[in-house]
Amino acid sequence: MSLPASQRGFTLIELVAILVILGVLASIAVPKYYDVTREAQNRAALQAVTEGKARLSINYARLFLERGSPPGAASLVDAVGANTGVGDYTLSLSTVNTSTIKINAAGMGNVPGTNSGLWLMPR
């Protein structure tokens, strides 16, 4: 006696094939998701570095106007602050040489993401 077509289910082999296909798709999708997430976190840190560059530019102009001569890299770092916060990120500023300042951004607390950049003194 056979069952009507509306009451027939999937065979074990069909179910295993579906599980294998889902496993393969998951093994591709999950690492890609983590890569995209990590890239977004690093881009957020890059935005903090960009904010640090803007702060350096503003303070450079302010100090130049106040003093009548261009400030040095060390005095500019002191004016902005060697360690300062930007949103969820901490900026660490350090002088590389007399005309270059390095900016490192790292997430505060459990915020992931890091990035860095260089700011060159105007000539």
N, C-alpha and C positions, 0 to 999 in steps of 0.2 A: 504494500500500500504506500503510495507516494503522497507527499504533502502538496497542497495547492501552492502555486507560485508566490502568493502573498505571504505565506508562512515559512518560507525557506530562509535560512540565515546564511552567514558567511562560514566558509570552511576554515579549518585551522590554518591551512597553508595561506589562504587569503589574509587572515589576520596577522600572521607572522610577516608576510610581505609588506603589509601596511606599516607594521612596527619598524621594520628595517628601513623603509623609506623615510619615516618620521625621524628615526635615529640619525640617518645620514643628513637630513635637512637641519636637524638640531646641531650636529657637529660642525656644520658650516656657519649657521646663523649665530650661535652663542659667541664664538671668538670674534666675529665681525662686530657684534654689539659692544663687546668690551673695548675693541679698538676704536670704535666711534666715540664711546664714552670717554676714553682716555684722551683722544684728540680734542674733544670739546673742553675738557678740563684744562688742557695745556693752552688752548686758545683763550680761555678765560684768564689764565695767568699772563698770556701775551698782552691782553687788554690792560692788565695792571701795569705791565712794563711800559706800555704806551702812555698811561697816566703818569708814570714816573718821569718819562721824557718830557711831558708837558709841564710838570712841576719844575723840572730843571730849567726849561726854557723860560718860564715865567720868572723864576728867581734870578736867572742870569740877567734878564732885562731889568728887573727891579734893582739889583745890585749895581749894574752898570750905570743906571740913571742916578742912583744915590751917590756913588763914589766918583763918577766921571771917568772911570777906567774899567776895563773888563776884569771881572773877578777871576781868581784862580780856581782850579778844579777842587782843591781841598776846602776853600772857603764856601764854594757852592754846595758841596756835600754837607757841610756844617749848617748852611742856611736851610736846606731841605730836611736834613736829618738823615744820619747814616742808616737808621732802621725806622721805617715809617709804615703805617698801614694804609692800604687802599682796598676798601670793601672787605672781602674775605681773604685777602692776601697781604703778606708782609713783604715790603720792598727793602732790600739791602743794597745800599749804594757804596761803591768803593772806587777810588781813583786808580786808573790803570797807568796813566802818565799825566803830564801837565795839561793835556788837551782831551783826554778821554775818561769817561766815567762809566763803569759797568753797573748795570742794574740787574739784580736777581729777584724774581718773584716766587714765593712759595706760599702755599695755602696755610691758613691758620687753623689750628685745632684739627678736626677731621676732614677738612677740605683738601682734596687732592689737587694735583696739578702744579707744575713748575715751568718756568721759562726764564730767559735772560736776554739782555740786549745791551748795546753800547750807545752812549750819547756822546757826540763829538762837539767840542766847544766851537762856536762860530768864529770865523776868522775875519 
